Amino acid sequence: MAAPRLTMQPFSRSICTAVSVARTGALRSAHRQPQTNTFALRSTSLLSPSSPLSSPQIRYSSYSSPDAAPNTRKKVTLQTIKNLYKKGEPIAMLTAHDFPTAHVADAAGIDVVLVGDSLGMVSMGLENTTEVVMEEMIMHCRSVVRGAKSAFIVGDLPMGSYEVSPEQAVESSLRLVKEGRVHGVKIEGGEELGPTIKRITQAGIPVVGHVGLTPQRQNALGGFRVQGKTCTSAMKLLRDALVMQEAGVCMFVLEAMPAEVATLITSKLKVPTIGIGAGNGCSGQVLVQVDMSGNFQPGRFVPKFVKKYADVWGEATRGIVQYRDEVKSRAFPSQEYTYPISPEELAKFEKEVDAKYQK
């Protein structure tokens, strides 16, 4: 498809300025959404200090307590996402790869659950995302959908499932929706995907674009490198985003780029942007759940942009070590964890065993 006509000179000056200035936040005023996040707060519903979600001690209007009854949260739809964007309320996205990770993300009030092909590394132990195949994505998507009943669920199109032709991409997207039961698909690339995105959206499937560092193309990018650090590179990201928006994407993931560049790109778009290593000028944020919750042993590599919010590894290891020790010492299982039998029935059982097997 033909690229939309761009007024390149003003955009070029803006992007070059964004790249060259220090990261002082001066460009925040360019973002159409307010930088001071405005939430609908329920002032009487502060979480208790003992709650695992007590920092910060604010419950957002869309939040559903993990202890609440199932399905108490309204279903998040594409219209919900659009409304959040219009109100300037940041969109919370998080990855999940199976039933437990989807269930906890949904219970915690996450707006969008992404079944990212990062599951190849964090769930399957693969070296990178390029090894993940369609059948594996479908299986993981089905597991996530069973766990997340309220969130809007997006599934990654794995490498090799959309690059050959728009027809291949439509077929793959239909499989993720019909077999994987997701609500939308995510696709990595740039302006070359315009015709592909248009065909997928014409099939009635929401498409999330992904620009910046695109892990499926890390070999062509020279590794996992920050994108948009020069004027030329930043301009390409903007062109990619504008063409993909024109083709029909409903949302973008902006990965690993200077915050000022992501902020200015966001201001030129008419759909939400979800940042990952792209600063707080985006319309929302996403992280890989097992990275931010500390599921792996300390020392395992995580990107610079990951903030660790929990220590699942430490807590799980502590519990397993205690279990091992109690098994070895026969402290577990104690009577509390066993099933009773009446003395009369036990005496009968012992008598019959003695009579039958005594020799």
LINPE-V524571 format. One record per residue. N is the residue number from 0. RES is the residue in one small letter. SS is DSSP state (@ for helix, = for strand, . for the rest). PSI is psi in whole degrees, -180 to 180 (NA if undefined). OMEGA is omega in whole degrees, 0 to 359 (999 if undefined). Layout:
BEGIN
{{N & RES & SS & PSI & OMEGA} {N & RES & SS & PSI & OMEGA}}
END
This chain:
BEGIN
{{0 & m & . & 155 & 180} {1 & a & . & 140 & 179} {2 & a & . & 147 & 176} {3 & p & . & 149 & 180} {4 & r & . & 129 & 181} {5 & l & . & 141 & 170} {6 & t & . & 90 & 195} {7 & m & @ & -36 & 188} {8 & q & @ & -50 & 179} {9 & p & @ & -41 & 179} {10 & f & @ & -43 & 182} {11 & s & @ & -45 & 179} {12 & r & @ & -41 & 182} {13 & s & @ & -45 & 182} {14 & i & @ & -43 & 180} {15 & c & @ & -40 & 177} {16 & t & @ & -41 & 181} {17 & a & @ & -38 & 182} {18 & v & @ & -33 & 189} {19 & s & @ & -27 & 183} {20 & v & . & 159 & 175} {21 & a & . & 159 & 184} {22 & r & . & 76 & 183} {23 & t & . & -4 & 181} {24 & g & . & 10 & 184} {25 & a & @ & -24 & 184} {26 & l & @ & -3 & 185} {27 & r & @ & -28 & 181} {28 & s & @ & -16 & 179} {29 & a & @ & -19 & 183} {30 & h & . & 129 & 185} {31 & r & . & -22 & 181} {32 & q & . & 147 & 181} {33 & p & . & 138 & 181} {34 & q & . & -22 & 172} {35 & t & . & 108 & 186} {36 & n & . & 123 & 181} {37 & t & . & 114 & 180} {38 & f & . & 154 & 170} {39 & a & . & 105 & 185} {40 & l & = & 145 & 172} {41 & r & . & 100 & 191} {42 & s & . & -22 & 182} {43 & t & . & 3 & 185} {44 & s & . & 44 & 175} {45 & l & . & 141 & 180} {46 & l & . & 153 & 178} {47 & s & . & 153 & 181} {48 & p & . & -25 & 182} {49 & s & . & -9 & 182} {50 & s & . & 141 & 177} {51 & p & . & -11 & 180} {52 & l & . & 29 & 188} {53 & s & . & 4 & 178} {54 & s & . & 113 & 358} {55 & p & . & 159 & 184} {56 & q & . & 63 & 180} {57 & i & . & 135 & 174} {58 & r & . & 125 & 182} {59 & y & = & 162 & 186} {60 & s & . & -29 & 182} {61 & s & . & 3 & 186} {62 & y & . & 138 & 174} {63 & s & . & 125 & 182} {64 & s & . & 140 & 176} {65 & p & . & -22 & 181} {66 & d & . & -3 & 182} {67 & a & . & 166 & 179} {68 & a & . & 150 & 181} {69 & p & . & 149 & 173} {70 & n & . & 30 & 177} {71 & t & . & -14 & 181} {72 & r & . & 140 & 178} {73 & k & . & 145 & 179} {74 & k & . & 129 & 177} {75 & v & . & 122 & 179} {76 & t & . & 177 & 177} {77 & l & @ & -34 & 177} {78 & q & @ & -37 & 176} {79 & t & @ & -44 & 180} {80 & i & @ & -43 & 179} {81 & k & @ & -40 & 180} {82 & n & @ & -41 & 177} {83 & l & @ & -43 & 180} {84 & y & @ & -45 & 181} {85 & k & @ & -37 & 181} {86 & k & @ & -13 & 183} {87 & g & . & 17 & 177} {88 & e & . & 119 & 182} {89 & p & . & 143 & 182} {90 & i & = & 126 & 180} {91 & a & = & 115 & 177} {92 & m & = & 145 & 179} {93 & l & = & 147 & 178} {94 & t & = & 157 & 171} {95 & a & . & 152 & 183} {96 & h & . & -5 & 178} {97 & d & . & -176 & 183} {98 & f & @ & -49 & 182} {99 & p & @ & -44 & 181} {100 & t & @ & -32 & 177} {101 & a & @ & -41 & 183} {102 & h & @ & -45 & 182} {103 & v & @ & -36 & 178} {104 & a & @ & -42 & 181} {105 & d & @ & -43 & 180} {106 & a & @ & -30 & 181} {107 & a & . & -3 & 175} {108 & g & . & 21 & 178} {109 & i & . & 136 & 182} {110 & d & . & -49 & 184} {111 & v & = & 126 & 174} {112 & v & = & 124 & 180} {113 & l & = & 120 & 172} {114 & v & = & 85 & 185} {115 & g & . & 153 & 177} {116 & d & . & 0 & 169} {117 & s & . & -16 & 176} {118 & l & @ & -23 & 177} {119 & g & @ & -37 & 181} {120 & m & @ & -42 & 188} {121 & v & @ & -16 & 180} {122 & s & . & -35 & 185} {123 & m & . & -11 & 178} {124 & g & . & 22 & 179} {125 & l & . & 166 & 182} {126 & e & . & -36 & 181} {127 & n & . & -178 & 185} {128 & t & @ & -17 & 186} {129 & t & @ & -17 & 182} {130 & e & @ & -13 & 183} {131 & v & . & 136 & 180} {132 & v & . & 169 & 187} {133 & m & @ & -43 & 182} {134 & e & @ & -36 & 179} {135 & e & @ & -40 & 178} {136 & m & @ & -42 & 180} {137 & i & @ & -45 & 180} {138 & m & @ & -46 & 181} {139 & h & @ & -38 & 178} {140 & c & @ & -43 & 180} {141 & r & @ & -39 & 179} {142 & s & @ & -42 & 181} {143 & v & @ & -43 & 181} {144 & v & @ & -34 & 178} {145 & r & @ & -27 & 183} {146 & g & @ & -27 & 183} {147 & a & . & 104 & 184} {148 & k & . & -17 & 185} {149 & s & . & -34 & 185} {150 & a & . & 156 & 170} {151 & f & = & 128 & 189} {152 & i & = & 127 & 180} {153 & v & = & 135 & 178} {154 & g & = & 139 & 178} {155 & d & = & 137 & 167} {156 & l & . & 117 & 184} {157 & p & . & 160 & 179} {158 & m & . & 135 & 180} {159 & g & . & -2 & 183} {160 & s & . & -2 & 184} {161 & y & . & -10 & 188} {162 & e & . & -25 & 187} {163 & v & . & -45 & 182} {164 & s & . & 159 & 174} {165 & p & @ & -34 & 180} {166 & e & @ & -41 & 177} {167 & q & @ & -41 & 181} {168 & a & @ & -41 & 178} {169 & v & @ & -45 & 179} {170 & e & @ & -44 & 179} {171 & s & @ & -41 & 180} {172 & s & @ & -42 & 178} {173 & l & @ & -37 & 178} {174 & r & @ & -42 & 180} {175 & l & @ & -36 & 180} {176 & v & @ & -47 & 185} {177 & k & @ & -45 & 182} {178 & e & . & -40 & 180} {179 & g & . & -18 & 175} {180 & r & . & 24 & 177} {181 & v & . & 169 & 182} {182 & h & . & -16 & 179} {183 & g & = & 169 & 181} {184 & v & = & 154 & 176} {185 & k & = & 141 & 183} {186 & i & = & 136 & 181} {187 & e & = & 139 & 176} {188 & g & . & -153 & 184} {189 & g & . & -148 & 186} {190 & e & @ & -22 & 178} {191 & e & @ & -16 & 181} {192 & l & @ & 5 & 181} {193 & g & @ & -55 & 180} {194 & p & @ & -35 & 180} {195 & t & @ & -46 & 180} {196 & i & @ & -41 & 180} {197 & k & @ & -41 & 180} {198 & r & @ & -40 & 180} {199 & i & @ & -44 & 180} {200 & t & @ & -32 & 176} {201 & q & @ & -24 & 176} {202 & a & . & 2 & 177} {203 & g & . & 22 & 182} {204 & i & . & 122 & 177} {205 & p & = & 140 & 182} {206 & v & = & 130 & 174} {207 & v & = & 123 & 178} {208 & g & = & 159 & 180} {209 & h & = & 111 & 180} {210 & v & = & 166 & 185} {211 & g & = & -132 & 172} {212 & l & . & 114 & 179} {213 & t & . & 103 & 188} {214 & p & @ & -32 & 179} {215 & q & @ & -22 & 182} {216 & r & @ & 23 & 185} {217 & q & . & -28 & 177} {218 & n & . & -40 & 179} {219 & a & . & -27 & 181} {220 & l & . & -4 & 182} {221 & g & . & 25 & 181} {222 & g & . & -173 & 180} {223 & f & . & 85 & 186} {224 & r & . & 146 & 175} {225 & v & . & 137 & 180} {226 & q & = & 162 & 175} {227 & g & . & 26 & 182} {228 & k & . & -7 & 174} {229 & t & . & 164 & 179} {230 & c & @ & -44 & 181} {231 & t & @ & -46 & 180} {232 & s & @ & -41 & 180} {233 & a & @ & -38 & 178} {234 & m & @ & -36 & 178} {235 & k & @ & -41 & 179} {236 & l & @ & -41 & 179} {237 & l & @ & -45 & 178} {238 & r & @ & -45 & 179} {239 & d & @ & -47 & 184} {240 & a & @ & -41 & 181} {241 & l & @ & -41 & 179} {242 & v & @ & -43 & 180} {243 & m & @ & -36 & 176} {244 & q & @ & -44 & 179} {245 & e & @ & -32 & 180} {246 & a & @ & -17 & 173} {247 & g & . & 11 & 180} {248 & v & . & 147 & 181} {249 & c & . & -11 & 186} {250 & m & = & 158 & 177} {251 & f & = & 148 & 162} {252 & v & = & 123 & 176} {253 & l & = & 116 & 187} {254 & e & = & 135 & 170} {255 & a & . & 70 & 175} {256 & m & = & 158 & 179} {257 & p & . & 142 & 183} {258 & a & @ & -39 & 182} {259 & e & @ & -38 & 179} {260 & v & @ & -45 & 179} {261 & a & @ & -39 & 180} {262 & t & @ & -44 & 182} {263 & l & @ & -39 & 176} {264 & i & @ & -44 & 179} {265 & t & @ & -40 & 182} {266 & s & @ & -21 & 181} {267 & k & @ & -6 & 181} {268 & l & . & 162 & 179} {269 & k & . & 12 & 177} {270 & v & . & 160 & 183} {271 & p & = & 150 & 172} {272 & t & = & 138 & 179} {273 & i & = & 116 & 185} {274 & g & = & 145 & 169} {275 & i & = & 102 & 188} {276 & g & . & 34 & 182} {277 & a & . & 20 & 176} {278 & g & . & 179 & 185} {279 & n & . & 14 & 176} {280 & g & . & 2 & 178} {281 & c & . & 173 & 181} {282 & s & . & -11 & 179} {283 & g & = & -175 & 182} {284 & q & = & 155 & 174} {285 & v & = & 144 & 171} {286 & l & = & 160 & 172} {287 & v & . & 124 & 190} {288 & q & @ & -45 & 184} {289 & v & @ & -21 & 175} {290 & d & @ & -50 & 185} {291 & m & @ & -22 & 180} {292 & s & . & 1 & 174} {293 & g & . & 49 & 183} {294 & n & . & -16 & 186} {295 & f & . & 164 & 183} {296 & q & . & 139 & 177} {297 & p & . & 140 & 182} {298 & g & . & -20 & 176} {299 & r & . & 139 & 183} {300 & f & . & 133 & 168} {301 & v & . & 149 & 181} {302 & p & . & 158 & 181} {303 & k & . & -33 & 187} {304 & f & . & -2 & 182} {305 & v & . & 124 & 171} {306 & k & . & 131 & 181} {307 & k & . & 117 & 183} {308 & y & . & -12 & 182} {309 & a & . & 176 & 180} {310 & d & . & 68 & 181} {311 & v & @ & -40 & 179} {312 & w & @ & -50 & 182} {313 & g & @ & -44 & 181} {314 & e & @ & -42 & 179} {315 & a & @ & -42 & 179} {316 & t & @ & -43 & 178} {317 & r & @ & -46 & 180} {318 & g & @ & -42 & 182} {319 & i & @ & -39 & 177} {320 & v & @ & -43 & 178} {321 & q & @ & -42 & 177} {322 & y & @ & -47 & 179} {323 & r & @ & -46 & 181} {324 & d & @ & -40 & 180} {325 & e & @ & -32 & 175} {326 & v & @ & -46 & 181} {327 & k & @ & -35 & 182} {328 & s & . & 1 & 182} {329 & r & . & 20 & 175} {330 & a & . & -25 & 176} {331 & f & . & 136 & 1} {332 & p & . & 134 & 174} {333 & s & . & 177 & 183} {334 & q & @ & -28 & 179} {335 & e & @ & -29 & 185} {336 & y & @ & 22 & 178} {337 & t & . & 164 & 182} {338 & y & . & 140 & 184} {339 & p & . & 161 & 170} {340 & i & . & 142 & 183} {341 & s & . & 148 & 179} {342 & p & @ & -36 & 181} {343 & e & @ & -46 & 180} {344 & e & @ & -36 & 178} {345 & l & @ & -41 & 179} {346 & a & @ & -41 & 178} {347 & k & @ & -45 & 181} {348 & f & @ & -45 & 180} {349 & e & @ & -39 & 181} {350 & k & @ & -44 & 180} {351 & e & @ & -38 & 178} {352 & v & @ & -45 & 180} {353 & d & @ & -42 & 183} {354 & a & @ & -37 & 185} {355 & k & @ & -36 & 188} {356 & y & @ & 3 & 180} {357 & q & . & 116 & 178} {358 & k & . & NA & 999}}
END
